[in-house]
Amino acid sequence: MQQRDEIVTQLFNWVAIINASHNPIIATDHEGLVRVFNKAASRAFGKEARDVIGMPFEAVVPKCRLRETIQTGQPLTGLRLNYQDRIFFVNLTPILRKQRLVGAVAIFQDVTELESVVEELNRVKELKGTLETILEAAYDGIIVVNAEGIITMVNQAYCNFLGFRESDLLGRHVADMVEGTRMHIVLQTGQAEVGDLQRTGGHDYIAMRIPIVKDGQVVGAVGKIMFKNVNELNALASKINSLQKELHYYKVELQKYRGARYSFDAVAGASYAIRMIKDTARRVARTDSIVLLRGESGTGKQLLAHAIHIESERKEGPFIQISCSGIGPEALEIELFGGAVDAPGTSSSGKFALAHRGTLHITDIGDMPLPAQTRLIRLLQGQLPLVDSPDGPVTADVRLIVSTNRHLEEMVRKDLFREDLYNRLNVISLFIPPLRDRKEDIPELVSVFIQNFNRQFGFSVQNVTREAMQVLIKYHWPGNVRELHSMIERTYDLVKGDTIDVGHLPMHLQKYNHTDKTAPQSQSLQALLEQTEKTAILQAMQAANGNKVQAAHLLGISRAGLYQKLAKYHIEE
């Protein structure tokens, strides 16, 4: 009778130990029917033990190779298993009794957050005959004590760590054998201790202690050394930190490659034309319509394309650009549509595929060869490329913006540009006037460029002389805004103080210097901006035929704001 009670008690302790395990454990008989299903397994697989006991293992955990272990009698370790939204490493071990296979056990290690976590408990046998196998297979040291603190089980890893044989430890009080242990404290308090830093035999380690409770009474405890060397933990934390920094770097670099950089705030200008373009572009950005940007080189078409993307619902997607100039016909088709062989059986993705769920900006569309135009019109008619997705290949979802400095209508008449492609692209056309036709934008553009270059070069330029500004306004700017930007950057090689003067401008501009010598020699940027603002208000009032509501709308300000500015600049109502 006493022997039977001891077996029952020991069996209950084994069950408690298995249920105390952080890892899901499932054991089956030789027919593959579930016989053991611990609490961690219930949490991991969302099933209660009472519902799965007696069920085939495959019905509980599909796509796990336990049946193979039962059939071959061979263990399988380190298997990867995807179950719903979790990832596990699985060890499958046959349970043998007297050389006869009586079942199998599966131990799962949840590695969803960190797949490199050292596997725990990778082998196990049935309850009575397999507990030692479970303990011995674990990488970490494990020790079990009864209610009096007497060591009843210990695995080889723990023995190696302490420098004892198993026979030296079994039957001895844990406080006598393990320096600085708190196992007996856990027996008294019934409270688990996790992540406690300890030192034994000159070695630092991190320990976990869990009480074994039966009918509300503490009947034992399980101790585990999680890191036998704290340096392992520090090295792991350092590696994770390094990987996080590397991931952040690549995210930033990828965003530089794929993302748009300029919003509508970067599209500077106070002229009526620029205000209307920005207003129209903002409204267009909210749709997926094709946009055709027209204007001379350097007027800011690329800047506007960036801004349209950032204002759109696709702003989180990629922004891909490709130029049709300076590239051979075949290379251009490969760049746009893909198809170049990179390796046996593979081909590169074109820009259309890369721009999936984002925006593709094709610049210099007027330079596109006719064969590429033919492929483009087919693509726009519904033959978009396929791209990979978690649900399989899907049709590329791309918003198209094209730009050109060419006269497309003339090219259509000369059969240099397909008429059907022109009609397809000319859905929404925005023309950006050359800078010579909107010189009232020059003061604001200069102000923006100076602010940017001050940040870039660490300068503190604040003013432009009246003479210098008059030269900039009189010049005809064949290179448009791009030329103005380069010219202002060039002045930073010459300016010494906080003011840009005529002498800092290129010689070919200085011939435009015919300003009255008695006029003030410098003018602050604020004054220049106010002068530009006044001009814009006068133009808006003229365009609206004196209608203040319409003029305020054109200027993008409230009616009250317009009245304030009319009073400020003494403009007759």
PyMOL commands that set and color helices and strands:
alter all, ss='L'
color gray80, all
select helices_A, chain A and resi 2-20+39-45+49-52+57-60+66-72+127-137+156-162+166-169+174-177+183-189+230-258+264-266+272-285+301-311+329-337+351-354+365-367+370-380+408-413+419-425+435-437+439-457+466-474+480-491+502-504+507-510+525-543+548-555+559-568
alter helices_A, ss='H'
color red, helices_A
select strands_A, chain A and resi 25-29+34-37+76-83+86-97+100-110+141-146+151-154+193-200+203-214+217-227+291-294+319-323+341-343+346-347+358-363+386-387+394-395+398-404+428-431+463-464+499-500+523-524
alter strands_A, ss='S'
color yellow, strands_A
deselect
rebuild
show_as cartoon
